[in-house]
């Protein structure tokens, strides 16, 4: 199963030399929230995603969107229910990000 959405928060946090507690304080959330995001146990709200990306000096795409592997771009020979769900999640996340950006940039 391909995982389209991932995050690089742990790697970026360490690159910026933030502890979980320091990043949590900057983002006005608990350290446990940062830990749960890094361990894929919590998906941040759109606002928090933008805030974390800003603090870490990257875009939301760079922080949370994984590039699709080349083989996943090829036309599939069969369609599975999980593939449809993953693709629809990718579309929803894209629409969510564009709506948020459109709202705040206008």
N, C-alpha and C positions, 0 to 999 in steps of 0.2 A: 504494500500500500504506500503510495506516495504521500508525503506530508508537504503541502504547499506552503503553509504558514509556519514560520518558525521565528525565533528571535535570536539575536546575538547580544542580548543585554549583559550577560555575564562577562563575555569577552570585552565588550565596550566599557563596561563599568570598571573592570580591572585595568584596561588600557588608560582610562582617565584617572586611575588611582583612587576611586571611590570605594568606601566600604558599603555594605548594604545599608547600614545605619545612616551614613552620610547622604547616600542617594535618596533614601526614604525621607530624611529631614528636608532635603531640597525640594522633593516632590510633594511634601506634606502628606505622606502616607506612613504606614507602619513598616518596620523592617521586615515583618512577616509577609507583608504584601509583596515586597521586592523579592523575597525568597520564594514565594509561591509562583510569581511570574517566571523567575529564572528556572524553576523546576517544573514548568508546564502544568501547574495545578490551578492557575488563575489567569484569565484573560483580562487585561486592563480595559477600562472604558476608553472610548475614543479620546476624550479629553486627557486622560492620564497617559495614553500612548503618545500623544503629541507633546505633552509636558516632559516625559522621559526622554524622548528623542531630542528635544530642545536642550535639556540639561546635558545630555551626552554628546551634543554637537553633531547629530546626524539627522537624516529625514526619517519619517515613520517607515517608509519603504525600506530604508537601510537597516532599521532596527527590527522590524517585524515581518517583512516579506522576503521569502526565500526565492531566489531565481529558480525557474523550472529547469529540471534536468533536460538535456537535449532529447533523450528518448521519450520523454512525456509529451513533447510537442508533436511527434509523429501521430498520424491518424490511427486510432486504436482499431484493432480488428474485432473486438467485442466490447460491449459497454456493460460495466458492472454497476450495481446500485451504489457501491461505495465510491466509484469513480464519479458518478453523477453528483453525489452529495459533496465530495471534495471540490469539484468544479464549481458547484453552486455556492459553496462557502467562499471560494476565491472571488466570485463575482460580487457576493454580498459585501465582503471586506473592501473591495475596490469601490463600490458604490458608497459605502459608509465613509471612506476616506475622502472621496470627491465631494460628498455632501458637506462634510465637516469643513473642508478647505474652502468650499464655495461660500458657506455661511460666514466663516471668519475672515475671508479675504474680501468680501463685498462691503 
